[in-house]
Amino acid sequence: QVMEASDGKSALDMIKPPDYVPDLVITDLSMPKMDGMGLLNAIMERNRREGLDIKVIMLTGQGSEEKAVEALQLGASFYATKPIKNSLLVGAVKKALADQKERREEQEEWRENGIYDTMLDRATSHNINNAASPCGILEMIGGYTAGTPISTEDLKWINVSHSSVQRILTFLKDKET
């Protein structure tokens, strides 16, 4: 199902769990009532607060390197300036949805191990967009390496998420070469 909104606020108002939660939002940076960054921020907040997993792809005709970095830091899956080649956009959509599928499978594993709620609580208390994401895991583990004591509960979810962390570390290592 594809839904269309004329502005950021209308797009945000359309998200009504459990009735309608999109897998992916493709948004422009410049829109009336609420711009793309505002929409991205609001969606990432809802992802964190409500345990949603909505991916966001940001497009703009007036892009800058600073805006791209800001969007990606806020949690956008992809950022591109227009005009964009269809193949590039299709590739970004496929990657975002594949990442989402992988995350959902990991979340299900965490639910089966009884640690999903604990992770979500920790993410909220540490202001992490989504603890059930590999980046959220790295951010949480990074906090522990800064001197925070690790409890038995913490070790439980760190061990379950080890494969996610390994995939990210491999990805980052490949990017360096």
C-alpha positions in Angstrom: 0.0 0.0 0.0 1.3 3.4 -1.0 0.1 6.5 0.8 0.8 10.1 -0.2 0.8 13.3 1.9 1.1 16.9 0.8 3.3 18.0 3.7 5.2 16.6 6.7 2.5 17.2 9.3 0.0 15.3 7.2 2.4 12.4 6.7 3.1 12.2 10.4 -0.7 12.3 11.2 -1.2 9.3 8.9 0.9 7.1 11.1 -1.6 5.5 13.5 -0.4 2.3 15.1 -1.6 -0.4 14.9 -3.9 0.6 12.0 -1.3 2.1 9.7 2.5 2.0 10.2 4.4 2.4 7.0 7.6 0.4 6.4 9.2 3.3 4.6 8.7 7.0 4.2 10.3 8.8 1.3 10.2 12.5 2.0 11.5 15.8 0.5 13.5 18.1 2.7 11.5 21.2 1.8 7.7 20.9 2.5 5.1 23.2 4.0 3.9 22.9 7.7 6.7 20.5 8.7 9.9 20.1 6.7 11.6 16.8 6.0 14.0 17.2 9.0 11.1 17.8 11.3 9.3 14.8 9.9 12.5 12.6 10.2 12.9 13.8 13.8 9.3 13.0 14.7 9.4 9.6 13.1 12.7 8.7 14.8 11.1 9.8 18.1 8.1 7.6 17.5 10.4 4.7 16.5 12.1 5.0 19.9 9.1 5.8 22.0 6.6 3.3 20.5 9.0 0.6 19.3 8.3 1.2 15.6 10.7 0.6 12.8 9.9 3.1 10.1 12.7 3.8 7.6 13.1 7.2 6.1 14.7 8.2 2.8 15.3 11.9 2.4 15.4 13.6 -1.0 16.1 17.2 -1.8 16.6 19.6 -4.6 18.6 22.0 -2.4 20.9 19.7 -0.6 24.1 20.4 1.2 26.7 18.1 2.8 25.7 19.5 6.2 22.0 18.5 5.7 23.0 15.1 4.5 25.1 14.5 7.6 22.4 15.8 9.8 19.7 13.6 8.2 21.9 10.5 8.5 22.8 11.2 12.1 19.1 11.6 12.9 18.4 8.2 11.5 17.7 8.5 7.8 18.4 5.4 5.8 19.5 7.3 2.7 19.9 10.9 1.6 20.1 12.1 -2.0 19.8 15.2 -4.1 17.4 15.5 -7.0 17.3 14.6 -9.7 18.0 11.1 -8.6 18.4 8.1 -10.9 15.6 5.6 -10.5 18.0 2.8 -10.1 19.7 4.5 -7.2 16.3 5.2 -5.5 15.2 1.6 -6.1 18.4 0.4 -4.6 18.0 2.6 -1.5 14.5 1.4 -1.0 15.5 -2.3 -1.3 18.4 -1.8 1.1 16.2 0.0 3.7 13.6 -2.7 3.5 16.2 -5.5 3.7 17.8 -3.8 6.8 14.3 -3.5 8.3 13.6 -7.2 7.7 16.9 -8.1 9.3 16.2 -5.9 12.3 12.7 -7.3 12.8 14.2 -10.8 12.7 16.7 -9.8 15.4 13.9 -8.2 17.4 11.9 -11.4 17.3 15.0 -13.3 18.5 15.3 -10.8 21.4 11.6 -11.2 22.2 12.1 -15.0 22.3 15.0 -14.5 24.7 12.9 -12.2 26.9 15.1 -9.1 26.5 13.4 -6.9 23.9 11.5 -4.7 26.5 14.7 -4.3 28.5 16.6 -3.1 25.5 13.8 -0.7 24.5 13.8 0.7 28.1 17.6 1.2 28.0 17.3 2.9 24.6 14.8 5.3 26.0 16.8 6.0 29.1 20.0 6.6 27.0 18.1 8.6 24.3 19.0 6.2 21.6 16.7 6.2 18.5 16.3 2.4 18.4 18.1 0.0 20.7 16.9 -2.8 18.4 19.2 -1.6 15.7 22.9 -2.5 15.3 23.8 1.2 15.6 21.8 1.5 18.8 23.6 -1.6 20.2 27.0 -0.1 19.4 26.0 3.2 21.0 24.8 1.3 24.1 27.9 -0.8 24.3 30.0 2.3 23.7 28.4 3.8 26.8 29.5 0.7 28.8 33.1 1.0 27.6 33.1 4.5 29.0 33.1 3.1 32.5 29.5 2.2 33.2 29.3 -1.1 35.1 27.8 -4.0 33.2 25.1 -6.0 34.9 24.2 -9.7 34.3 21.1 -8.4 32.4 23.2 -6.2 30.2 25.5 -9.1 29.4 22.5 -11.2 28.4 21.4 -8.8 25.6 25.0 -7.9 24.6 25.6 -11.7 23.9 22.4 -12.0 21.9 23.3 -9.0 19.8 26.8 -10.0 19.2 26.1 -11.1 15.6 24.7 -7.6 14.8 27.7 -5.9 16.2 30.0 -8.2 14.2 28.2 -7.3 11.0 28.5 -3.6 11.7 32.2 -3.9 12.6 32.9 -5.8 9.4 31.0 -3.2 7.4 33.0 -0.4 9.0 36.2 -2.2 8.4 35.3 -2.8 4.7 34.6 0.9 4.4 38.1 1.8 5.6 39.8 -0.3 2.9 
